[in-house]
Amino acid sequence: MERRTLLTGFAAVGAFTLLGCGSESDGPTLRRTPTMPAVTGTSDAVDLRLASTIATGLNVPWGIAFLRSGDALVSQRDEGSIVRITPDGEVTTVGEVDGASGGGEGGLLGLALAPDDDKTLFAYVTTSAEDRVVRLRLDGDSIREQRPILTGITVGSRHHGGRLLFQGDGTLFVSTGDAGDARLAQDKDSLNGKILRITQDGGPADGNPFGNRTWTYGHRNIEGLAFDAEGRLWATEFGEKAADELNLIEAGGNYGWPGVEGTSDEPGLVNPKVTWGTDECSPAGLAITRSMAFLGALQGECVFGVPLDGTDAGKPVRYLGDDHGRIRSISVAPDGALWVTTSNTDGRGDLRKGDDRILRVTL
């Protein structure tokens, strides 16, 4: 079994301290607020076992969308391409997404299949002019049609967000970053620094709290979205230097950026459920299964598991540390295993033989 190590060092930080960097790259310098205290003790977390390496030689695998067959569609960030990968590791090129522009943290990011439709795929794409969401029609192992449905997301060299997640009613959640302009996060009419909720044609979904596409605001850079068993939405967020976060998402909530990172007593803000020091984590992808939230940690070079109990979150547990480098995305496969992607070809990791890889992890 994979050795489990309790995280015992959430950063203890003071208010109004100047910040530096805590995401994939540098950001603005702003104040920070106290984060959660140190955590000690034991955990009832599950064991994880590295069962196999599914695929090797990939280029920054970012988004994962499982077909009903058990195969997965995987985006390769810098190449702007989509591949189909079987559970046995057979890799087939599906095609490239028009306009995808790699560089910095951008390129071809999140993927999501329309509910009950393996032929309609949505992709989050960074272009030279903007970030956008594109709807793709698939024909076997090829892309037949591409149509942007959401355009005008401000593009920068960093902080794209990029995760896509369908709700059971067919609406699509989209995470966007602040594009390096922190002011956009508090502008509810801007598409940046948000979790958006849209229709499959790109319009605002019915029931959104502000009558537009915005579901929540005050975000710096969210790369992980997942539902728990009761349908609650959770998200990971890169901090600047004070705190990386795991958040429970509340419709209409203000999550504080750029004025606040971590926990705060300021009224009107939603506090995170768990925080890490930014040198410990840099949380990217997120998957929830068996009452555990599993986060891919880029800076932490591991998977963090966080026990969930309703709306409460427990003590983080470190898994898969030291051996695999930067961990980007995590998805639950149809057979219940986790598919975990490394991110060592993104220019910020130490390359290992076979990078980048997709690992199969069993619970």
N, C-alpha and C positions, 0 to 999 in steps of 0.2 A: 504494500500500500504506500501511496505517496505520504511522505512525512508531513505532518501538520505543525505549523508554528504560529502561536498566537501573536497578533500584532500588539505590541506593548508600548508603542510610542506615538500616539497622536501628538502633533506639534502643539505645544502650549505657547500661545502667542499673545502679545499685548495689543491694545487698541492704539490706533493712530500711528502705527509703525510704517515706514516707507517700504514699498514692495519692489521686487525685481521680477523674476520669471517663475512660472509654475505650470505652463502648458507645454505644447510641443515647441514653442518658440517664444521670444520675448514679447511683452505687451506693455501697456502704459503703466505709469507709476502712480499708485493710488494708496489710500489708507486701508488698513485691515482691521478686523475686529476679532475678539476672542473666539477660538474654535473650541471643540469639545475637549474635555480633560483626558488624561491618559487612561487607558483601559487595561485591566489585568484580570486574571482569573482563568477559569476553564471554559470550554465551549462544547456544545452538543452538536457541532457541525458534522456534516457527512464526510466520509473519506472519498477521495478522488484517486483514480488509477489511470495512468497513461497507458492506454491499450495498444495504440499503434500510431504510426505516422501515415496519414492518408495520401498526401501529395507533397512533392518537393519542387523546387525550382520556380516558384511563383514570384510575381512582381507586386509587392505590397498588397496582398489580398485584404480587401476592406469589407465589402458587403457580402452577405451570404443569404440566399433565398432557397429554401428547400422545395423541390417539386414533390408531387404526390408519389412518384416512383421511389423516393429516397435519395435520388441524385440532388446535387446542389448547384445552383448558379452562383458564381463567385466573381466579383469585380476585381480587376487588377488596376490599382489606383493610377500609377504613372503611365501605363500603357493605354489606358482608356478602353480596355477590352474586358469582355465577359467570357468566362470559360464554364463548361459543365464538367462537374467532377462526380464520379460514382463513388459509393462507399468503398469500393475496391481500389480506388485511386486512379482510374482511367480519366485522363484530362482531354477534353475536346473543346476547341475554340468555337464560340458561338458568333462573335463579331465584335466590332468596335462601335462605341457610341459617338455620334457626330459631335464635333466641337470640344470634346473633352481635352482639357489642357492641364497636363501634369506640371509639377513644380511647386516648391514650398510644401504646403499641406494639402494642396488641391489635386484635382483630377477626377476620376470616376470613383464615387464614394458608395453610399448606401444603396441597397437593392430591396425591393419588396414585391412579391407576387400578389396580384389581385386575389381576393378571397375566392376559392373554388374555381380558379381560372389559371391554369398553368401556361397559357399563351399570352397573358398580359402582364408585363413586368414594368415596374416603375424604378427609375434610377435618379440619384442625386448627382449632378454633374457640375464641375467647375469649368467654365470657359474663360477665354481671355477678357470677355466683356462683363460677365455676370455669373452668378450661380443660378441653377435652374433645376426643376424637376421635369423629367422626360418620361412619357409613356411609350413603351416599346411593344410591338406585336411580334411574337415569335412564331416561326414556322420550322418545326423540328429543331435542328441545331443551328439555326440562322436567325438573324433579325430581319423581319420583313418590312417594318414600318417604324418610324420614330417621330414623335410629336411632342414638343414642349407643352406642358400644361401649367407650369408656374414659372414665371420669369421675373427679372428685376430684383433678385436678391443681390445686394451689394457684394462684390468680390474683392478679396484682398489676398495677400500671400499667405495668410494664416487665418485660423478661427473660422472654418467653414461649417462646423456642425456636421451635417450630412447624413444623419441616420433617418431611415424611413420605417414606419410601423403601422400596419393596418389594424383598425379597431373592428370588432365584430359586426358593426353596422355598415361596414364598407367605407368609412371615412379614413383618411390617411393622416397620421401624425408625421410632421417633418421637423427635425431639429436644425436650427441655423446658428452660426456663430456671429460674433460682432464684427468680423472682418478686420479686426485691429482698430476699429473706431468704437470705443466703449460707449459713447453717447447714444448710439443706435439702440442699445439694449433697453433703455427706458422709454423709447419712443414707441408707443403702442401701434402707431401707423406704419412703422418700419417693419420690414420682413426679417431684419437681422436681430440676433441675440434673443431668439424666441423659440418656443415650441409652437408650431402652426398646426391647425387642424383644417383639412381641406377635403373637397369632394374629389372624385376621380377625374373630373374635368379641370381641377385647379381652383375652383371658387371656394368662398368661405362655407364651411359646413354649418348646417342648422344647429342652433343652440350654443354657438360660440359666445363667450362672455362679453365681447366688445362689438359684436356685429360685423367683425372683419375676420381675417384669417388667424388672428392671434389667439392662442389658447393660454399661454403663460409668457411672461417677459422678465427682463432683468437677468439674462443668462450671458455668460462669457463664451462658452464653447461646449456644447453637448454632443458627445459622440456615442452615447449609449441610451437606448430606450427599450423598456420591456414591461409587459403586464405580469402581475402576480396572478395566482389562481382565482382571486376574487375580482379580477378586472381592474385593479388599481394600477395606475401608470407610475413607473419609477424611471429616474434618469441619472446618469453620471455627468459630472461637470468638472472641467479643468479649472483649477484656481490659478491665480497669478503667482503669489508666493505664500499667502496665508494658509489656504486650505483648498484641497480637492474635496469634492462632495458627492454623496449619494443622496438624492432628493426624492421624496414622495410628491408627485405632481398634483396640484390642486387647480382646477379651472379658474382662470383669472388671477392667479397668484403672481406676486412680484418677488423674485428670488434674489434681488438685492444688488446685482452688478450694475454699475461699477462702484457704488458707494460702499458695499459690504461684501466680504467673503466670510465663509464660515457662519457661526452662530452669532446672533445679535439680539439686543433687547429693543431695537428700534421698532416702533409700531408699524403695522401694515406689511411686514416682510414675512416670507415663509422660510423657516430655518431648516437646514439640512438634517437628515436623520443620522448620518455618519460623516465625519471628516477625517482626512489624512493630512499630514504635512506634505507639501508638494514635492519634496525630494523622496517621498515614500511610494507614490502611487502614479499620478497622471492617468486617471481612469478613462478608458476608451469604450470598447464594446461592453454590453450588458446582456445577460440571460438570467432568467428566473425559473427554477424548477425545484420541486421537493422542498418548498419553503426556504430556499436559499437563493440569494442574489449573487451571481458570479460576475466579476468585473475583470476585464483585461487591463493590466497595468503596464504602461509603456516605460515610465521611469522606474517603477518598482520591479520590472522584469519578472512578473509572476501573474498568477490569478489570485484575486482576493475573493473569498467567500464570506458573505454576510448573512447570518440567520435572520429570517423575517418572521414576525409574529403579528399578524394583522398589520397595523400601521406603525409598529415598532420595529426597530432594527437592532440586532445584537452586536457581539464582538467580532470584528473581522479576523479571518483566518487566512494565512498565506499558503498557497499551493503552487506547485510546479516552479518553484523558484530556482534561480541560478543556472539552469541548464539550457534554457531555450531563448534567452534574450527578451527583447521587447514583445509584449503580447498585445495584439490589437483587438480582434473581434472574437466574440463567443456566441454561438447559437446552439439551440437544442434541436438535435436531429429527430426525425420521426421515430427512431428506435429508442429515444430517451438519452442517448449519449450526447456529450458536448463536442462540437467542432470548434477548435481553438486555433486562431491564426497568429503566426509570428509576424513581426514588422521590422526586420533587420535590414531589409534592402531600401528602407526609406531615407537613408543618408544619416541617420542618427544612432544606429545600432552597430554592434560588432558582428560582422558577418560570420556565420557558421556554415559548414558544408551542408549543402542542400537548401539553404534559405532562398526564399521564404517558404514556410511549410504550413500545412494544416495538420493538426494533431487531433486524434480521437481520444477523448477522455471519458471514462465510465464512472458512474456513481454507485 
